[in-house]
Amino acid sequence: VRGWDHGVFIPMLCMFPEAEVPIVQMSLVAGQDAKTHWDIGAALKPLREKGVLIVGSGLSFHNFEYFFAFDNQTQQEGLHHSSVWKKWLTDVICDPELNPQDRKQKLLNWTSAPSSHNCHPRGEAEHLMPLFVVAGAAQGAAGQEVGKEYGKMLNVAVSQYEFLN
């Protein structure tokens, strides 16, 4: 029997240290297909409408080559790519003028975004998939960036979002 994944345990411990809320952990679908994860979120929308908190614990950037770079040039490359990616992701998620269908299409086509593969190398985007679940549950509504004070981690720019609508 496996216990809680660190992607569940750590955020829930921070949010609910007394463990007073029930938690259901879900696994990602193999293959890292954004649309599949979006559709899972869309299927969870009725629960969201009933007040169930849907948390997608992942990371907007996940490339170990840049995380643990020791040389200045590689660190600067990682910071550049992560900053370009973060700007694209934040613009798409947070733009109130972008209609939900266009937001969905842009997010589902994330691999064509600038620096996307530098931030999530092919086959290593499992930390990004939870974003598609929560965006799908929000049906493409605009989100907002939160925790901006934590915008850098291990030499790279990172971001976190919430969808309130």
GURO-688349 format. One line per 8 residues: number of its first residue (from 1); their letters; for each residue x, y, z of N, C-alpha, C, O, CB. Coordinates in Angstrom, 2 decimals, decimal comma. Glycine has a CB too. Example, Ala and Ser with C-alpha at 12.3 -4.5 7.8 and 13.67 -1.06 7.14 Angstrom:
# GURO-688349
1	as	13,19:-5,69:7,80:12,30:-4,50:7,80:13,20:-3,30:7,80:14,24:-3,32:8,46:11,31:-4,47:9,05; 12,85:-2,25:7,08:13,67:-1,06:7,14:12,90:0,03:7,87:13,41:1,14:8,04:14,08:-0,60:5,72
END
This chain:
# GURO-688349
1	vrgwdhgv	0,85:-1,18:0,00:0,00:0,00:0,00:0,89:1,23:0,00:1,80:1,36:0,81:-0,96:0,00:1,22; 0,61:2,12:-0,91:1,36:3,37:-0,99:0,64:4,46:-0,20:-0,59:4,50:-0,15:1,57:3,81:-2,46; 1,42:5,32:0,40:0,86:6,47:1,09:0,62:7,61:0,11:0,62:7,41:-1,10:1,80:6,93:2,22; 0,41:8,79:0,65:0,17:9,97:-0,19:1,42:10,30:-1,00:2,54:10,24:-0,50:-0,24:11,17:0,67; 1,21:10,66:-2,25:2,28:11,18:-3,09:2,70:12,54:-2,53:1,89:13,25:-1,93:1,82:11,30:-4,59; 3,97:12,90:-2,72:4,43:14,20:-2,20:3,67:15,36:-2,83:3,58:16,43:-2,23:5,93:14,36:-2,46; 3,13:15,18:-4,02:2,33:16,22:-4,66:0,98:16,43:-4,00:0,32:17,44:-4,24:2,13:15,88:-6,10; 0,56:15,48:-3,18:-0,66:15,61:-2,39:-0,31:15,97:-0,95:-0,85:16,92:-0,38:-1,48:14,28:-2,43
9	fipmlcmf	0,61:15,22:-0,37:0,92:15,38:1,04:1,43:16,79:1,38:0,94:17,41:2,33:1,96:14,35:1,45; 2,39:17,30:0,64:3,00:18,59:0,98:2,00:19,75:0,86:1,86:20,50:1,83:4,21:18,85:0,06; 1,31:19,93:-0,27:0,37:21,06:-0,32:-0,77:20,95:0,68:-1,19:21,95:1,26:-0,20:21,18:-1,71; -1,27:19,74:0,90:-2,36:19,58:1,86:-1,89:19,84:3,29:-2,63:20,41:4,10:-2,97:18,18:1,75; -0,68:19,44:3,60:-0,12:19,72:4,91:0,00:21,23:5,13:-0,27:21,74:6,22:1,25:19,05:5,08; 0,42:21,93:4,08:0,53:23,39:4,19:-0,84:24,06:4,29:-1,01:25,02:5,05:1,30:23,96:2,98; -1,80:23,58:3,53:-3,13:24,20:3,51:-3,98:23,80:4,70:-4,72:24,63:5,25:-3,84:23,83:2,24; -3,89:22,55:5,10:-4,74:22,01:6,17:-3,89:21,21:7,15:-3,97:19,98:7,18:-5,87:21,11:5,58
17	peaevpiv	-3,07:21,89:7,96:-2,13:21,18:8,83:-2,79:20,27:9,86:-2,16:19,34:10,36:-1,27:22,17:9,54; -4,05:20,52:10,18:-4,76:19,67:11,14:-5,41:18,46:10,48:-6,02:17,63:11,15:-5,82:20,48:11,88; -5,27:18,36:9,16:-5,82:17,23:8,38:-7,31:17,05:8,64:-7,79:15,93:8,82:-5,08:15,94:8,73; -8,05:18,17:8,64:-9,47:18,12:8,96:-10,37:18,01:7,73:-11,59:18,08:7,86:-9,86:19,34:9,75; -9,79:17,85:6,56:-10,62:17,71:5,35:-10,33:16,37:4,68:-9,19:15,91:4,66:-10,34:18,89:4,36; -11,37:15,73:4,14:-11,12:14,48:3,41:-10,41:14,77:2,09:-10,62:15,82:1,48:-12,46:13,72:3,15; -9,58:13,86:1,68:-8,78:14,03:0,46:-8,93:12,79:-0,41:-8,89:11,66:0,08:-7,28:14,28:0,80; -9,10:13,01:-1,70:-9,07:11,92:-2,67:-7,91:12,23:-3,61:-7,90:13,26:-4,27:-10,45:11,79:-3,45
25	qmslvagq	-6,95:11,33:-3,67:-5,80:11,49:-4,55:-6,09:10,83:-5,88:-6,60:9,71:-5,93:-4,53:10,89:-3,91; -5,78:11,52:-6,97:-5,94:10,95:-8,31:-4,58:10,85:-8,97:-3,70:11,68:-8,74:-6,90:11,80:-9,17; -4,41:9,85:-9,78:-3,18:9,69:-10,55:-3,32:10,36:-11,90:-4,42:10,55:-12,41:-2,83:8,21:-10,72; -2,17:10,71:-12,47:-2,15:11,23:-13,83:-2,32:10,08:-14,81:-2,06:8,92:-14,49:-0,84:12,00:-14,11; -2,75:10,42:-16,00:-2,88:9,43:-17,06:-1,53:9,33:-17,78:-0,91:10,35:-18,07:-4,03:9,80:-18,05; -1,09:8,12:-18,06:0,16:7,93:-18,78:0,07:8,58:-20,16:-1,01:8,65:-20,74:0,50:6,43:-18,91; 1,17:9,04:-20,66:1,21:9,62:-21,99:1,26:11,13:-22,00:1,59:11,73:-23,03:0,03:9,16:-22,76; 0,93:11,76:-20,89:1,05:13,21:-20,76:0,30:13,98:-21,85:0,82:14,93:-22,43:2,51:13,60:-20,79
33	dakthwdi	-0,93:13,55:-22,10:-1,76:14,22:-23,09:-2,59:15,31:-22,40:-3,41:15,02:-21,52:-2,68:13,20:-23,81; -2,38:16,55:-22,79:-3,06:17,68:-22,15:-4,58:17,57:-22,27:-5,29:17,85:-21,31:-2,60:18,99:-22,77; -5,10:17,16:-23,43:-6,55:17,09:-23,62:-7,19:16,05:-22,70:-8,26:16,28:-22,15:-6,88:16,76:-25,08; -6,54:14,92:-22,53:-7,06:13,90:-21,62:-7,19:14,46:-20,21:-8,20:14,23:-19,54:-6,15:12,65:-21,62; -6,18:15,18:-19,77:-6,22:15,75:-18,43:-7,25:16,88:-18,33:-7,90:17,04:-17,30:-4,83:16,26:-18,03; -7,39:17,66:-19,39:-8,44:18,69:-19,43:-9,81:18,05:-19,28:-10,66:18,52:-18,52:-8,36:19,51:-20,76; -10,02:16,96:-20,02:-11,31:16,27:-19,98:-11,60:15,69:-18,59:-12,76:15,67:-18,16:-11,35:15,15:-21,03; -10,59:15,24:-17,91:-10,77:14,77:-16,52:-11,25:15,94:-15,66:-12,18:15,79:-14,86:-9,44:14,16:-15,95
41	gaalkplr	-10,62:17,09:-15,83:-11,05:18,28:-15,09:-12,48:18,66:-15,41:-13,26:18,99:-14,51:-10,14:19,45:-15,39; -12,84:18,60:-16,69:-14,22:18,93:-17,08:-15,21:17,97:-16,42:-16,30:18,38:-16,03:-14,37:18,88:-18,62; -14,83:16,70:-16,30:-15,70:15,72:-15,64:-15,83:16,00:-14,14:-16,83:15,62:-13,52:-15,16:14,30:-15,86; -14,84:16,67:-13,56:-14,89:17,02:-12,13:-15,65:18,31:-11,86:-15,91:18,63:-10,70:-13,49:17,14:-11,59; -16,02:19,04:-12,90:-16,69:20,33:-12,73:-17,93:20,24:-11,83:-18,11:21,13:-11,00:-17,08:20,87:-14,09; -18,79:19,24:-11,96:-19,95:19,18:-11,05:-19,56:19,12:-9,57:-20,26:19,67:-8,72:-20,80:17,95:-11,39; -18,45:18,47:-9,27:-17,98:18,45:-7,88:-17,53:19,84:-7,45:-17,79:20,28:-6,33:-16,83:17,43:-7,70; -16,85:20,52:-8,34:-16,39:21,89:-8,07:-17,59:22,80:-7,78:-17,55:23,64:-6,88:-15,58:22,44:-9,27
49	ekgvlivg	-18,65:22,62:-8,56:-19,86:23,43:-8,37:-20,53:23,16:-7,03:-21,30:23,98:-6,54:-20,84:23,16:-9,50; -20,23:22,00:-6,43:-20,78:21,66:-5,12:-19,84:22,08:-3,98:-20,09:21,77:-2,82:-21,06:20,16:-5,04; -18,77:22,79:-4,33:-17,86:23,30:-3,31:-16,66:22,41:-3,02:-15,93:22,67:-2,07:-18,60:23,51:-2,07; -16,46:21,37:-3,81:-15,29:20,52:-3,62:-14,07:21,25:-4,18:-14,08:21,72:-5,31:-15,48:19,13:-4,32; -13,03:21,33:-3,37:-11,79:21,97:-3,78:-11,00:21,02:-4,66:-10,69:19,90:-4,26:-10,95:22,40:-2,54; -10,67:21,47:-5,87:-9,89:20,67:-6,79:-8,51:21,31:-6,87:-8,36:22,45:-7,32:-10,57:20,57:-8,21; -7,52:20,58:-6,43:-6,15:21,08:-6,38:-5,31:20,31:-7,39:-5,31:19,08:-7,41:-5,54:20,94:-4,94; -4,62:21,03:-8,22:-3,68:20,43:-9,16:-2,28:20,76:-8,71:-1,79:21,87:-8,94:-3,94:20,92:-10,62
57	sglsfhnf	-1,64:19,82:-8,09:-0,30:20,06:-7,55:0,73:19,60:-8,57:0,87:18,41:-8,85:-0,10:19,32:-6,20; 1,45:20,55:-9,09:2,49:20,24:-10,07:3,54:21,32:-10,03:3,85:21,86:-8,96:1,90:20,11:-11,48; 4,10:21,63:-11,18:5,13:22,66:-11,25:5,14:23,25:-12,64:5,10:22,52:-13,64:6,53:22,08:-10,88; 5,17:24,57:-12,72:5,14:25,23:-14,02:6,44:25,04:-14,79:6,48:25,28:-16,00:4,85:26,71:-13,85; 7,50:24,63:-14,11:8,80:24,38:-14,74:9,35:23,10:-14,15:9,31:22,89:-12,94:9,79:25,57:-14,52; 9,88:22,22:-15,01:10,47:20,99:-14,48:11,53:20,46:-15,44:11,25:19,62:-16,29:9,39:19,93:-14,24; 12,74:20,97:-15,29:13,87:20,51:-16,09:15,08:20,47:-15,18:15,63:21,51:-14,80:14,11:21,45:-17,33; 15,51:19,27:-14,81:16,60:19,10:-13,86:17,91:19,69:-14,35:18,73:20,13:-13,55:16,79:17,65:-13,55
65	eyffafdn	18,12:19,70:-15,66:19,37:20,28:-16,19:19,52:21,73:-15,74:20,62:22,16:-15,38:19,39:20,20:-17,74; 18,43:22,46:-15,75:18,48:23,86:-15,31:18,32:24,02:-13,81:18,92:24,91:-13,21:17,41:24,66:-16,03; 17,52:23,17:-13,19:17,34:23,25:-11,73:18,67:23,20:-11,00:18,93:23,99:-10,09:16,43:22,11:-11,24; 19,50:22,26:-11,40:20,72:21,99:-10,65:21,99:22,39:-11,40:23,05:21,80:-11,19:20,78:20,52:-10,30; 21,87:23,38:-12,26:23,04:23,86:-13,00:24,01:24,57:-12,06:23,61:25,34:-11,19:22,60:24,81:-14,14; 25,27:24,28:-12,25:26,30:24,93:-11,44:26,99:26,06:-12,17:27,50:26,99:-11,55:27,33:23,91:-11,00; 27,02:25,98:-13,50:27,71:27,03:-14,25:26,75:28,17:-14,57:25,56:27,96:-14,80:28,33:26,46:-15,55; 27,28:29,35:-14,57:26,48:30,57:-14,75:25,74:30,59:-16,09:24,58:31,01:-16,14:27,37:31,79:-14,65
73	qtqqeglh	26,37:30,14:-17,16:25,72:30,17:-18,48:24,46:29,31:-18,49:23,42:29,74:-18,98:26,69:29,70:-19,58; 24,55:28,09:-17,97:23,38:27,21:-17,94:22,31:27,77:-17,01:21,12:27,68:-17,31:23,78:25,79:-17,49; 22,71:28,34:-15,89:21,74:28,97:-14,98:21,01:30,10:-15,69:19,79:30,23:-15,55:22,45:29,50:-13,71; 21,73:30,92:-16,44:21,11:32,03:-17,15:20,18:31,54:-18,26:19,12:32,13:-18,48:22,18:32,94:-17,74; 20,58:30,46:-18,95:19,70:29,87:-19,97:18,40:29,39:-19,32:17,31:29,63:-19,83:20,41:28,70:-20,70; 18,52:28,71:-18,19:17,34:28,22:-17,49:16,44:29,35:-17,04:15,22:29,27:-17,18:17,74:27,39:-16,30; 17,03:30,40:-16,51:16,24:31,55:-16,09:15,55:32,21:-17,28:14,39:32,61:-17,20:17,12:32,58:-15,36; 16,27:32,31:-18,40:15,67:32,89:-19,60:14,48:32,06:-20,08:13,38:32,59:-20,26:16,71:33,00:-20,73
81	hssvwkkw	14,70:30,75:-20,28:13,62:29,90:-20,79:12,44:29,87:-19,83:11,28:29,93:-20,25:14,12:28,48:-21,03; 12,72:29,78:-18,54:11,62:29,73:-17,57:10,86:31,05:-17,52:9,65:31,05:-17,31:12,16:29,38:-16,18; 11,54:32,16:-17,71:10,87:33,47:-17,71:9,99:33,64:-18,95:8,88:34,16:-18,86:11,90:34,60:-17,65; 10,50:33,21:-20,11:9,71:33,28:-21,35:8,48:32,40:-21,23:7,37:32,81:-21,57:10,58:32,84:-22,58; 8,68:31,18:-20,74:7,56:30,24:-20,56:6,55:30,76:-19,56:5,35:30,71:-19,80:8,08:28,87:-20,11; 7,04:31,28:-18,43:6,15:31,80:-17,40:5,30:32,94:-17,95:4,11:33,02:-17,66:6,95:32,28:-16,18; 5,91:33,82:-18,74:5,15:34,94:-19,32:4,05:34,41:-20,23:2,91:34,86:-20,15:6,09:35,89:-20,11; 4,39:33,45:-21,10:3,38:32,89:-22,00:2,25:32,24:-21,19:1,08:32,50:-21,44:4,02:31,86:-22,95
89	ltdvicdp	2,61:31,41:-20,24:1,61:30,69:-19,45:0,72:31,66:-18,67:-0,50:31,49:-18,64:2,30:29,72:-18,48; 1,32:32,66:-18,06:0,55:33,63:-17,29:-0,36:34,45:-18,20:-1,51:34,71:-17,86:1,49:34,57:-16,51; 0,15:34,85:-19,36:-0,69:35,61:-20,30:-1,91:34,79:-20,72:-3,02:35,32:-20,78:0,13:36,02:-21,54; -1,70:33,52:-21,02:-2,81:32,67:-21,47:-3,81:32,42:-20,34:-5,02:32,53:-20,54:-2,27:31,33:-22,01; -3,32:32,09:-19,17:-4,21:31,75:-18,06:-4,95:32,97:-17,52:-6,13:32,87:-17,17:-3,42:31,10:-16,94; -4,28:34,10:-17,45:-4,82:35,24:-16,71:-5,48:36,32:-17,56:-6,09:37,24:-17,01:-3,74:35,87:-15,93; -5,39:36,25:-18,87:-5,96:37,30:-19,72:-7,49:37,25:-19,69:-8,07:36,31:-20,23:-5,44:37,16:-21,18; -8,14:38,24:-19,08:-9,61:38,21:-19,00:-10,28:38,44:-20,36:-11,46:38,14:-20,52:-10,08:39,27:-18,02
97	elnpqdrk	-9,53:38,96:-21,32:-10,08:39,20:-22,66:-10,09:37,95:-23,52:-10,76:37,91:-24,56:-9,30:40,29:-23,36; -9,36:36,93:-23,12:-9,29:35,70:-23,89:-10,52:34,85:-23,56:-10,79:34,56:-22,39:-7,96:34,92:-23,59; -11,26:34,46:-24,60:-12,46:33,67:-24,31:-12,06:32,24:-23,91:-10,98:31,77:-24,27:-13,42:33,64:-25,54; -12,93:31,55:-23,17:-12,58:30,23:-22,65:-12,15:29,22:-23,72:-11,24:28,43:-23,48:-13,75:29,67:-21,91; -12,79:29,23:-24,88:-12,41:28,27:-25,92:-11,01:28,55:-26,47:-10,24:27,62:-26,70:-13,43:28,30:-27,07; -10,68:29,83:-26,67:-9,33:30,17:-27,12:-8,28:29,84:-26,06:-7,19:29,37:-26,38:-9,25:31,65:-27,49; -8,62:30,09:-24,79:-7,71:29,74:-23,70:-7,45:28,23:-23,70:-6,31:27,78:-23,58:-8,28:30,18:-22,32; -8,52:27,47:-23,85:-8,39:26,02:-23,89:-7,47:25,59:-25,02:-6,56:24,79:-24,82:-9,76:25,36:-24,04
105	qkllnwts	-7,70:26,12:-26,21:-6,88:25,72:-27,36:-5,42:26,09:-27,17:-4,53:25,30:-27,51:-7,42:26,37:-28,63; -5,16:27,27:-26,65:-3,77:27,67:-26,41:-3,11:26,74:-25,39:-1,97:26,30:-25,58:-3,70:29,13:-25,93; -3,82:26,45:-24,31:-3,24:25,58:-23,29:-3,03:24,16:-23,83:-2,00:23,54:-23,55:-4,13:25,54:-22,06; -3,99:23,65:-24,58:-3,84:22,30:-25,11:-2,70:22,22:-26,13:-2,14:21,14:-26,34:-5,13:21,84:-25,76; -2,37:23,34:-26,75:-1,26:23,39:-27,70:0,00:23,95:-27,05:0,81:24,60:-27,71:-1,64:24,25:-28,92; 0,16:23,70:-25,76:1,27:24,25:-24,99:2,63:23,90:-25,57:3,59:24,66:-25,38:1,19:23,75:-23,57; 2,75:22,78:-26,27:4,06:22,38:-26,80:4,57:23,32:-27,88:5,75:23,29:-28,21:3,98:20,97:-27,34; 3,69:24,14:-28,46:4,13:25,09:-29,47:4,47:26,46:-28,86:4,86:27,38:-29,58:3,06:25,25:-30,54
113	apsshnch	4,32:26,60:-27,56:4,63:27,86:-26,88:6,15:28,05:-26,80:6,91:27,08:-26,79:4,01:27,88:-25,45; 6,58:29,30:-26,76:8,02:29,56:-26,66:8,62:28,95:-25,39:8,07:29,08:-24,30:8,29:31,06:-26,69; 9,74:28,28:-25,56:10,53:27,66:-24,49:9,81:26,50:-23,78:10,28:26,05:-22,74:10,90:28,70:-23,47; 8,70:26,03:-24,33:7,95:24,96:-23,65:8,79:23,72:-23,43:8,77:23,14:-22,35:6,70:24,60:-24,45; 9,54:23,29:-24,44:10,30:22,05:-24,31:11,59:22,26:-23,51:12,18:21,29:-23,03:10,63:21,49:-25,67; 12,02:23,49:-23,38:13,16:23,76:-22,50:12,73:23,67:-21,03:13,53:23,36:-20,15:13,77:25,14:-22,80; 11,46:23,95:-20,79:10,92:23,95:-19,43:10,32:22,61:-19,04:10,34:22,23:-17,87:9,88:25,04:-19,28; 9,79:21,90:-20,02:9,21:20,56:-19,81:9,69:19,69:-20,98:8,99:19,55:-21,98:7,61:20,61:-19,73
121	prgeaehl	10,89:19,10:-20,85:11,41:18,28:-21,95:10,42:17,18:-22,35:9,62:16,73:-21,53:12,76:17,64:-21,56; 10,49:16,77:-23,60:9,59:15,74:-24,11:9,60:14,52:-23,19:10,66:14,00:-22,82:9,99:15,33:-25,56; 8,40:14,08:-22,83:8,26:12,92:-21,97:8,44:13,22:-20,49:8,37:12,31:-19,66:9,25:11,89:-22,37; 8,66:14,48:-20,14:8,89:14,84:-18,74:7,95:15,96:-18,29:8,31:16,80:-17,46:10,35:15,27:-18,53; 6,73:15,97:-18,83:5,78:17,04:-18,52:4,75:16,63:-17,48:3,70:17,27:-17,36:5,07:17,48:-19,77; 5,03:15,57:-16,73:4,03:15,11:-15,76:3,73:16,15:-14,68:2,65:16,12:-14,09:4,51:13,82:-15,10; 4,64:17,05:-14,43:4,39:18,08:-13,42:3,50:19,20:-13,95:2,99:20,01:-13,18:5,70:18,65:-12,93; 3,31:19,26:-15,26:2,44:20,26:-15,87:1,00:19,76:-16,02:0,07:20,57:-16,06:2,99:20,66:-17,23
129	mplfvvag	0,81:18,46:-16,10:-0,52:17,90:-16,37:-1,59:18,30:-15,36:-2,74:18,49:-15,76:-0,43:16,41:-16,41; -1,28:18,45:-14,06:-2,34:18,87:-13,12:-2,94:20,24:-13,46:-4,10:20,50:-13,15:-1,78:18,91:-11,71; -2,16:21,09:-14,11:-2,69:22,39:-14,53:-3,87:22,21:-15,48:-4,85:22,94:-15,40:-1,59:23,24:-15,20; -3,78:21,25:-16,38:-4,85:21,03:-17,34:-6,11:20,48:-16,66:-7,22:20,77:-17,09:-4,39:20,06:-18,44; -5,93:19,71:-15,62:-7,08:19,20:-14,87:-7,84:20,37:-14,23:-9,05:20,47:-14,39:-6,63:18,18:-13,78; -7,14:21,24:-13,52:-7,83:22,35:-12,84:-8,38:23,36:-13,85:-9,44:23,94:-13,62:-6,89:23,05:-11,86; -7,67:23,60:-14,95:-8,19:24,51:-15,97:-9,42:23,91:-16,64:-10,36:24,63:-16,98:-7,10:24,81:-17,03; -9,42:22,60:-16,83:-10,60:21,93:-17,39:-11,79:22,01:-16,44:-12,92:22,19:-16,88:-10,29:20,48:-17,70
137	aaqgaagq	-11,54:21,87:-15,15:-12,62:21,99:-14,16:-13,19:23,40:-14,14:-14,36:23,61:-13,83:-12,11:21,61:-12,76; -12,35:24,38:-14,48:-12,79:25,78:-14,55:-13,38:26,12:-15,92:-13,81:27,25:-16,15:-11,62:26,73:-14,24; -13,42:25,13:-16,82:-14,00:25,29:-18,15:-13,39:26,44:-18,94:-14,09:27,13:-19,69:-15,49:25,50:-18,03; -12,08:26,65:-18,76:-11,40:27,66:-19,55:-11,55:29,08:-19,04:-11,11:30,02:-19,69:-11,87:27,60:-20,92; -12,17:29,25:-17,88:-12,28:30,59:-17,30:-10,89:31,10:-16,96:-9,97:30,32:-16,71:-13,19:30,58:-16,02; -10,73:32,40:-16,94:-9,44:33,00:-16,61:-9,08:32,67:-15,16:-9,94:32,61:-14,29:-9,46:34,53:-16,83; -7,80:32,47:-14,94:-7,29:32,27:-13,59:-6,50:33,50:-13,18:-6,49:34,52:-13,87:-6,40:31,00:-13,51; -5,86:33,37:-12,05:-4,98:34,46:-11,61:-3,73:33,85:-11,01:-3,76:32,77:-10,42:-5,70:35,41:-10,57
145	evgkeygk	-2,63:34,57:-11,18:-1,38:34,10:-10,60:-1,40:34,41:-9,11:-1,80:35,50:-8,70:-0,15:34,77:-11,29; -0,96:33,48:-8,32:-0,88:33,66:-6,87:0,53:33,32:-6,41:1,28:32,65:-7,12:-1,93:32,77:-6,13; 0,88:33,78:-5,24:2,19:33,46:-4,68:3,34:34,05:-5,47:4,40:33,43:-5,59:2,36:32,00:-4,60; 3,14:35,25:-6,02:4,19:35,86:-6,84:5,49:36,05:-6,07:6,57:36,12:-6,66:3,71:37,20:-7,37; 5,39:36,14:-4,74:6,60:36,30:-3,94:7,49:35,06:-3,98:8,65:35,11:-3,57:6,23:36,62:-2,50; 6,95:33,95:-4,47:7,72:32,72:-4,60:8,06:32,44:-6,07:8,11:31,29:-6,48:6,94:31,54:-4,01; 8,28:33,48:-6,84:8,42:33,36:-8,28:9,71:32,79:-8,80:9,90:32,71:-10,01:8,26:34,65:-8,87; 10,63:32,40:-7,92:11,88:31,81:-8,37:12,25:30,65:-7,46:12,11:30,73:-6,24:13,02:32,88:-8,40
153	mlnvavsq	12,72:29,57:-8,08:13,11:28,38:-7,33:14,26:27,71:-8,05:14,18:27,45:-9,25:11,91:27,40:-7,16; 15,33:27,43:-7,35:16,48:26,74:-7,93:16,93:27,35:-9,26:17,12:26,63:-10,24:16,15:25,27:-8,14; 17,09:28,64:-9,31:17,62:29,36:-10,48:16,63:29,57:-11,62:17,04:30,06:-12,67:18,80:28,64:-11,00; 15,37:29,21:-11,46:14,41:29,37:-12,55:13,14:30,06:-12,06:12,84:30,06:-10,87:14,07:28,00:-13,16; 12,42:30,64:-13,00:11,13:31,28:-12,70:10,04:30,22:-12,66:9,96:29,37:-13,54:10,79:32,38:-13,76; 9,20:30,29:-11,63:8,07:29,37:-11,50:6,82:30,18:-11,20:6,90:31,35:-10,83:8,32:28,30:-10,39; 5,67:29,57:-11,37:4,42:30,28:-11,13:3,36:29,31:-10,63:3,47:28,09:-10,79:3,93:30,99:-12,42; 2,35:29,88:-10,01:1,21:29,10:-9,55:-0,05:29,91:-9,79:-0,04:31,14:-9,77:1,36:28,70:-8,04
161	yefln	-1,14:29,20:-10,01:-2,39:29,85:-10,43:-3,56:29,29:-9,65:-3,52:28,18:-9,11:-2,61:29,66:-11,93; -4,62:30,10:-9,59:-5,89:29,61:-9,06:-7,00:30,04:-10,00:-6,92:31,06:-10,67:-6,15:30,16:-7,61; -8,03:29,21:-10,03:-9,21:29,46:-10,86:-10,39:29,56:-9,91:-10,81:28,56:-9,33:-9,43:28,34:-11,94; -10,93:30,75:-9,76:-12,00:30,97:-8,79:-13,39:30,90:-9,39:-14,35:30,61:-8,67:-11,82:32,29:-8,15; -13,53:31,14:-10,67:-14,85:31,16:-11,30:-15,34:29,77:-11,61:-16,43:29,60:-12,14:-14,83:31,98:-12,56
END
